[in-house]
């Protein structure tokens, strides 16, 4: 029975290595899929043909994840708006929120235009 304990330790150690490797592979898979989200706008699902540039940009803007990335800043601004009572400060915060939304929208449009620039007219 003395020989069973080292074998068990070895089994547990290998099992832990396998779990770490699985986590790493899952993380690598998720990270490799993220850039493809907007790239799917370039092709139509039927026949995998390149979409016209205008349609590519429209679809890209619809599925753009930029709002999710910048959601933290918008949530902070909106929390400040809810707390604020002063009309002058509220007006300033609303302008700040609109400016942030516009910045995100313009960035998403630029990214989509750049990505779809090689698609046919």
Backbone as JSON Lines, residues from 0, in Angstrom:
{"i":0,"aa":"X","n":[0.8,-1.2,0.0],"ca":[0.0,0.0,0.0],"c":[0.85,1.27,0.0]}
{"i":1,"aa":"X","n":[2.09,1.11,0.37],"ca":[2.95,2.29,0.44],"c":[3.17,2.9,-0.93]}
{"i":2,"aa":"X","n":[3.12,2.07,-1.98],"ca":[3.33,2.57,-3.33],"c":[2.13,3.3,-3.9]}
{"i":3,"aa":"X","n":[0.98,3.21,-3.28],"ca":[-0.25,3.82,-3.8],"c":[-0.26,5.32,-3.57]}
{"i":4,"aa":"X","n":[0.31,5.78,-2.49],"ca":[0.26,7.21,-2.18],"c":[1.01,8.07,-3.19]}
{"i":5,"aa":"X","n":[2.24,7.74,-3.57],"ca":[2.91,8.56,-4.59],"c":[2.18,8.54,-5.93]}
{"i":6,"aa":"X","n":[1.59,7.41,-6.27],"ca":[0.83,7.35,-7.53],"c":[-0.37,8.28,-7.47]}
{"i":7,"aa":"X","n":[-1.03,8.33,-6.31],"ca":[-2.2,9.2,-6.15],"c":[-1.79,10.67,-6.25]}
{"i":8,"aa":"X","n":[-0.66,11.01,-5.62],"ca":[-0.17,12.39,-5.69],"c":[0.13,12.77,-7.13]}
{"i":9,"aa":"X","n":[0.73,11.87,-7.85],"ca":[1.05,12.13,-9.25],"c":[-0.23,12.32,-10.07]}
{"i":10,"aa":"X","n":[-1.24,11.51,-9.79],"ca":[-2.52,11.62,-10.49],"c":[-3.17,12.98,-10.23]}
{"i":11,"aa":"X","n":[-3.18,13.39,-8.97],"ca":[-3.78,14.68,-8.6],"c":[-3.02,15.82,-9.24]}
{"i":12,"aa":"X","n":[-1.7,15.75,-9.23],"ca":[-0.88,16.8,-9.83],"c":[-1.15,16.91,-11.33]}
{"i":13,"aa":"X","n":[-1.24,15.77,-12.01],"ca":[-1.54,15.79,-13.45],"c":[-2.93,16.32,-13.72]}
{"i":14,"aa":"X","n":[-3.88,15.99,-12.86],"ca":[-5.26,16.48,-13.01],"c":[-5.3,18.0,-12.88]}
{"i":15,"aa":"X","n":[-4.53,18.55,-11.93],"ca":[-4.49,20.0,-11.74],"c":[-3.86,20.67,-12.95]}
{"i":16,"aa":"X","n":[-2.81,20.08,-13.51],"ca":[-2.18,20.64,-14.71],"c":[-3.16,20.66,-15.87]}
{"i":17,"aa":"X","n":[-3.92,19.59,-16.0],"ca":[-4.9,19.49,-17.07],"c":[-5.98,20.57,-16.92]}
{"i":18,"aa":"X","n":[-6.43,20.82,-15.7],"ca":[-7.43,21.86,-15.47],"c":[-6.88,23.24,-15.83]}
{"i":19,"aa":"X","n":[-5.63,23.51,-15.47],"ca":[-5.03,24.79,-15.83],"c":[-4.92,24.94,-17.33]}
{"i":20,"aa":"X","n":[-4.55,23.86,-17.99],"ca":[-4.42,23.9,-19.44],"c":[-5.79,24.12,-20.1]}
{"i":21,"aa":"X","n":[-6.83,23.5,-19.57],"ca":[-8.18,23.7,-20.11],"c":[-8.62,25.15,-19.96]}
{"i":22,"aa":"X","n":[-8.34,25.74,-18.8],"ca":[-8.7,27.15,-18.58],"c":[-7.96,28.05,-19.56]}
{"i":23,"aa":"X","n":[-6.67,27.77,-19.75],"ca":[-5.87,28.57,-20.67],"c":[-6.42,28.46,-22.09]}
{"i":24,"aa":"X","n":[-6.75,27.24,-22.52],"ca":[-7.29,27.05,-23.87],"c":[-8.64,27.75,-24.03]}
{"i":25,"aa":"X","n":[-9.48,27.69,-23.0],"ca":[-10.77,28.37,-23.06],"c":[-10.58,29.89,-23.17]}
{"i":26,"aa":"X","n":[-9.67,30.43,-22.38],"ca":[-9.38,31.86,-22.44],"c":[-8.84,32.24,-23.82]}
{"i":27,"aa":"X","n":[-7.94,31.44,-24.36],"ca":[-7.39,31.72,-25.69],"c":[-8.49,31.68,-26.75]}
{"i":28,"aa":"X","n":[-9.4,30.74,-26.63],"ca":[-10.51,30.64,-27.59],"c":[-11.41,31.86,-27.52]}
{"i":29,"aa":"X","n":[-11.74,32.29,-26.32],"ca":[-12.61,33.46,-26.16],"c":[-11.93,34.71,-26.71]}
{"i":30,"aa":"X","n":[-10.66,34.9,-26.37],"ca":[-9.95,36.09,-26.84],"c":[-9.76,36.09,-28.35]}
{"i":31,"aa":"X","n":[-9.62,34.93,-28.94],"ca":[-9.45,34.89,-30.39],"c":[-10.76,35.14,-31.12]}
{"i":32,"aa":"X","n":[-11.89,34.94,-30.46],"ca":[-13.19,35.15,-31.1],"c":[-13.62,36.62,-31.07]}
{"i":33,"aa":"X","n":[-13.11,37.41,-30.14],"ca":[-13.55,38.8,-30.0],"c":[-13.34,39.64,-31.25]}
{"i":34,"aa":"X","n":[-12.18,39.62,-31.91],"ca":[-12.01,40.45,-33.1],"c":[-12.94,40.07,-34.25]}
{"i":35,"aa":"X","n":[-13.42,38.87,-34.25],"ca":[-14.29,38.42,-35.33],"c":[-15.71,38.92,-35.25]}
{"i":36,"aa":"X","n":[-16.08,39.55,-34.13],"ca":[-17.47,39.99,-33.98],"c":[-17.84,41.01,-35.05]}
{"i":37,"aa":"X","n":[-17.03,42.04,-35.22],"ca":[-17.32,43.05,-36.23],"c":[-16.98,42.56,-37.62]}
{"i":38,"aa":"X","n":[-16.02,41.66,-37.73],"ca":[-15.62,41.17,-39.04],"c":[-16.74,40.38,-39.71]}
{"i":39,"aa":"X","n":[-17.67,39.85,-38.92],"ca":[-18.76,39.11,-39.53],"c":[-19.67,40.03,-40.35]}
{"i":40,"aa":"X","n":[-19.56,41.33,-40.16],"ca":[-20.35,42.27,-40.95],"c":[-19.88,42.31,-42.4]}
{"i":41,"aa":"X","n":[-18.67,41.89,-42.66],"ca":[-18.11,41.97,-44.01],"c":[-18.71,40.96,-44.97]}
{"i":42,"aa":"X","n":[-19.24,39.87,-44.46],"ca":[-19.75,38.8,-45.33],"c":[-21.22,38.53,-45.04]}
{"i":43,"aa":"X","n":[-21.97,38.21,-46.11],"ca":[-23.36,37.81,-45.92],"c":[-23.39,36.34,-45.52]}
{"i":44,"aa":"X","n":[-24.34,35.95,-44.69],"ca":[-24.36,34.57,-44.22],"c":[-24.67,33.56,-45.32]}
{"i":45,"aa":"X","n":[-25.42,33.94,-46.34],"ca":[-25.72,33.0,-47.41],"c":[-24.65,33.1,-48.5]}
{"i":46,"aa":"X","n":[-23.9,32.04,-48.68],"ca":[-22.9,31.98,-49.74],"c":[-21.56,32.6,-49.38]}
{"i":47,"aa":"X","n":[-21.41,33.22,-48.21],"ca":[-20.16,33.84,-47.79],"c":[-19.61,34.81,-48.83]}
{"i":48,"aa":"X","n":[-20.5,35.61,-49.43],"ca":[-20.07,36.64,-50.38],"c":[-19.82,37.93,-49.61]}
{"i":49,"aa":"X","n":[-18.91,38.74,-50.14],"ca":[-18.65,40.02,-49.5],"c":[-19.87,40.92,-49.66]}
{"i":50,"aa":"X","n":[-20.24,41.57,-48.57],"ca":[-21.39,42.48,-48.61],"c":[-20.97,43.79,-49.27]}
{"i":51,"aa":"X","n":[-21.93,44.51,-49.84],"ca":[-21.62,45.86,-50.32],"c":[-21.17,46.73,-49.15]}
{"i":52,"aa":"X","n":[-20.36,47.73,-49.43],"ca":[-19.78,48.56,-48.38],"c":[-20.83,49.19,-47.47]}
{"i":53,"aa":"X","n":[-21.9,49.75,-48.05],"ca":[-22.92,50.42,-47.23],"c":[-23.6,49.43,-46.28]}
{"i":54,"aa":"X","n":[-23.9,48.24,-46.77],"ca":[-24.54,47.24,-45.91],"c":[-23.57,46.75,-44.84]}
{"i":55,"aa":"X","n":[-22.31,46.6,-45.21],"ca":[-21.29,46.19,-44.25],"c":[-21.2,47.2,-43.1]}
{"i":56,"aa":"X","n":[-21.17,48.49,-43.43],"ca":[-21.09,49.52,-42.39],"c":[-22.34,49.54,-41.52]}
{"i":57,"aa":"X","n":[-23.51,49.33,-42.13],"ca":[-24.76,49.31,-41.37],"c":[-24.76,48.16,-40.36]}
{"i":58,"aa":"X","n":[-24.41,46.97,-40.82],"ca":[-24.39,45.8,-39.95],"c":[-23.33,45.96,-38.86]}
{"i":59,"aa":"X","n":[-22.18,46.48,-39.24],"ca":[-21.1,46.68,-38.28],"c":[-21.54,47.62,-37.16]}
{"i":60,"aa":"X","n":[-22.2,48.73,-37.52],"ca":[-22.67,49.67,-36.52],"c":[-23.72,49.05,-35.6]}
{"i":61,"aa":"X","n":[-24.52,48.13,-36.14],"ca":[-25.54,47.48,-35.32],"c":[-24.93,46.55,-34.28]}
{"i":62,"aa":"X","n":[-23.86,45.85,-34.65],"ca":[-23.29,44.85,-33.74],"c":[-22.02,45.32,-33.04]}
{"i":63,"aa":"X","n":[-21.7,46.59,-33.18],"ca":[-20.46,47.11,-32.61],"c":[-20.46,46.98,-31.08]}
{"i":64,"aa":"X","n":[-19.42,46.38,-30.51],"ca":[-19.36,46.21,-29.05],"c":[-18.78,47.41,-28.32]}
{"i":65,"aa":"X","n":[-18.52,48.52,-29.01],"ca":[-17.89,49.67,-28.37],"c":[-18.72,50.23,-27.22]}
{"i":66,"aa":"X","n":[-20.05,50.18,-27.33],"ca":[-20.87,50.69,-26.25],"c":[-20.67,49.86,-24.99]}
{"i":67,"aa":"X","n":[-20.49,48.57,-25.13],"ca":[-20.26,47.71,-23.97],"c":[-18.91,48.04,-23.33]}
{"i":68,"aa":"X","n":[-17.91,48.31,-24.14],"ca":[-16.59,48.62,-23.61],"c":[-16.61,49.95,-22.85]}
{"i":69,"aa":"X","n":[-17.31,50.93,-23.39],"ca":[-17.34,52.26,-22.78],"c":[-18.5,52.43,-21.81]}
{"i":70,"aa":"X","n":[-19.19,51.38,-21.49],"ca":[-20.35,51.43,-20.61],"c":[-19.97,51.92,-19.22]}
{"i":71,"aa":"X","n":[-18.77,51.59,-18.76],"ca":[-18.32,51.97,-17.42],"c":[-18.33,53.5,-17.26]}
{"i":72,"aa":"X","n":[-17.8,54.21,-18.23],"ca":[-17.75,55.67,-18.17],"c":[-19.17,56.24,-18.16]}
{"i":73,"aa":"X","n":[-20.03,55.7,-19.02],"ca":[-21.41,56.18,-19.08],"c":[-22.15,55.88,-17.78]}
{"i":74,"aa":"X","n":[-21.91,54.73,-17.18],"ca":[-22.56,54.4,-15.91],"c":[-22.14,55.36,-14.8]}
{"i":75,"aa":"X","n":[-20.88,55.75,-14.79],"ca":[-20.39,56.7,-13.79],"c":[-21.08,58.05,-13.98]}
{"i":76,"aa":"X","n":[-21.16,58.51,-15.22],"ca":[-21.81,59.8,-15.5],"c":[-23.28,59.75,-15.1]}
{"i":77,"aa":"X","n":[-23.96,58.66,-15.44],"ca":[-25.39,58.53,-15.12],"c":[-25.62,58.44,-13.61]}
{"i":78,"aa":"X","n":[-24.72,57.82,-12.88],"ca":[-24.83,57.77,-11.42],"c":[-24.68,59.17,-10.83]}
{"i":79,"aa":"X","n":[-23.77,59.96,-11.39],"ca":[-23.61,61.34,-10.94],"c":[-24.86,62.16,-11.23]}
{"i":80,"aa":"X","n":[-25.5,61.92,-12.37],"ca":[-26.72,62.64,-12.74],"c":[-27.83,62.32,-11.73]}
{"i":81,"aa":"X","n":[-27.95,61.06,-11.33],"ca":[-28.99,60.68,-10.38],"c":[-28.77,61.32,-9.01]}
{"i":82,"aa":"X","n":[-27.52,61.48,-8.6],"ca":[-27.21,62.06,-7.29],"c":[-27.38,63.58,-7.27]}
{"i":83,"aa":"X","n":[-27.14,64.22,-8.4],"ca":[-27.07,65.68,-8.46],"c":[-28.46,66.32,-8.35]}
{"i":84,"aa":"X","n":[-28.53,67.43,-7.61],"ca":[-29.78,68.19,-7.43],"c":[-29.71,69.57,-8.09]}
{"i":85,"aa":"X","n":[-28.51,70.1,-8.21],"ca":[-28.32,71.44,-8.76],"c":[-28.6,71.47,-10.26]}
{"i":86,"aa":"X","n":[-29.48,72.38,-10.73],"ca":[-29.82,72.42,-12.16],"c":[-28.61,72.72,-13.06]}
{"i":87,"aa":"X","n":[-27.74,73.61,-12.64],"ca":[-26.58,73.96,-13.47],"c":[-25.64,72.76,-13.61]}
{"i":88,"aa":"X","n":[-25.41,72.07,-12.53],"ca":[-24.53,70.9,-12.55],"c":[-25.18,69.76,-13.35]}
{"i":89,"aa":"X","n":[-26.52,69.62,-13.22],"ca":[-27.24,68.6,-13.99],"c":[-27.1,68.85,-15.49]}
{"i":90,"aa":"X","n":[-27.23,70.11,-15.87],"ca":[-27.11,70.46,-17.29],"c":[-25.71,70.12,-17.81]}
{"i":91,"aa":"X","n":[-24.71,70.43,-17.0],"ca":[-23.32,70.13,-17.38],"c":[-23.1,68.62,-17.51]}
{"i":92,"aa":"X","n":[-23.65,67.84,-16.57],"ca":[-23.5,66.39,-16.62],"c":[-24.22,65.79,-17.83]}
{"i":93,"aa":"X","n":[-25.38,66.32,-18.17],"ca":[-26.11,65.82,-19.35],"c":[-25.32,66.1,-20.64]}
{"i":94,"aa":"X","n":[-24.69,67.29,-20.7],"ca":[-23.84,67.6,-21.85],"c":[-22.64,66.64,-21.91]}
{"i":95,"aa":"X","n":[-22.08,66.33,-20.75],"ca":[-20.95,65.41,-20.67],"c":[-21.38,64.01,-21.15]}
{"i":96,"aa":"X","n":[-22.59,63.59,-20.76],"ca":[-23.11,62.29,-21.19],"c":[-23.32,62.26,-22.71]}
{"i":97,"aa":"X","n":[-23.9,63.32,-23.25],"ca":[-24.12,63.4,-24.7],"c":[-22.79,63.39,-25.46]}
{"i":98,"aa":"X","n":[-21.8,64.11,-24.93],"ca":[-20.48,64.15,-25.57],"c":[-19.83,62.76,-25.57]}
{"i":99,"aa":"X","n":[-19.97,62.04,-24.48],"ca":[-19.39,60.69,-24.4],"c":[-20.1,59.74,-25.38]}
{"i":100,"aa":"X","n":[-21.42,59.82,-25.45],"ca":[-22.17,58.99,-26.39],"c":[-21.77,59.3,-27.83]}
{"i":101,"aa":"X","n":[-21.6,60.57,-28.14],"ca":[-21.19,60.98,-29.49],"c":[-19.78,60.47,-29.8]}
{"i":102,"aa":"X","n":[-18.88,60.57,-28.82],"ca":[-17.51,60.1,-29.02],"c":[-17.49,58.6,-29.33]}
{"i":103,"aa":"X","n":[-18.28,57.84,-28.59],"ca":[-18.33,56.38,-28.8],"c":[-18.93,56.08,-30.17]}
{"i":104,"aa":"X","n":[-20.0,56.8,-30.54],"ca":[-20.65,56.57,-31.83],"c":[-19.7,56.87,-32.98]}
{"i":105,"aa":"X","n":[-18.98,57.99,-32.9],"ca":[-18.04,58.38,-33.95],"c":[-16.9,57.36,-34.05]}
{"i":106,"aa":"X","n":[-16.4,56.9,-32.9],"ca":[-15.33,55.89,-32.92],"c":[-15.82,54.6,-33.58]}
{"i":107,"aa":"X","n":[-17.03,54.18,-33.26],"ca":[-17.58,52.96,-33.85],"c":[-17.74,53.13,-35.36]}
{"i":108,"aa":"X","n":[-18.23,54.3,-35.79],"ca":[-18.39,54.56,-37.23],"c":[-17.04,54.52,-37.95]}
{"i":109,"aa":"X","n":[-16.02,55.14,-37.35],"ca":[-14.68,55.14,-37.96],"c":[-14.14,53.72,-38.08]}
{"i":110,"aa":"X","n":[-14.3,52.94,-37.01],"ca":[-13.82,51.56,-37.05],"c":[-14.53,50.76,-38.13]}
{"i":111,"aa":"X","n":[-15.85,50.94,-38.24],"ca":[-16.62,50.2,-39.24],"c":[-16.25,50.64,-40.66]}
{"i":112,"aa":"X","n":[-16.06,51.94,-40.85],"ca":[-15.67,52.45,-42.17],"c":[-14.31,51.89,-42.58]}
{"i":113,"aa":"X","n":[-13.38,51.87,-41.64],"ca":[-12.05,51.33,-41.92],"c":[-12.13,49.84,-42.24]}
{"i":114,"aa":"X","n":[-12.91,49.1,-41.47],"ca":[-13.0,47.66,-41.68],"c":[-13.68,47.32,-43.0]}
{"i":115,"aa":"X","n":[-14.7,48.11,-43.39],"ca":[-15.47,47.81,-44.6],"c":[-14.9,48.49,-45.85]}
{"i":116,"aa":"X","n":[-13.78,49.19,-45.73],"ca":[-13.26,49.97,-46.85],"c":[-12.88,49.11,-48.05]}
{"i":117,"aa":"X","n":[-12.56,47.85,-47.84],"ca":[-12.15,46.99,-48.96],"c":[-13.31,46.2,-49.56]}
{"i":118,"aa":"X","n":[-14.49,46.36,-49.0],"ca":[-15.66,45.68,-49.58],"c":[-16.08,46.38,-50.86]}
{"i":119,"aa":"X","n":[-16.72,45.66,-51.78],"ca":[-17.14,46.29,-53.05],"c":[-18.25,47.31,-52.81]}
{"i":120,"aa":"X","n":[-18.34,48.28,-53.73],"ca":[-19.4,49.28,-53.65],"c":[-20.69,48.57,-53.86]}
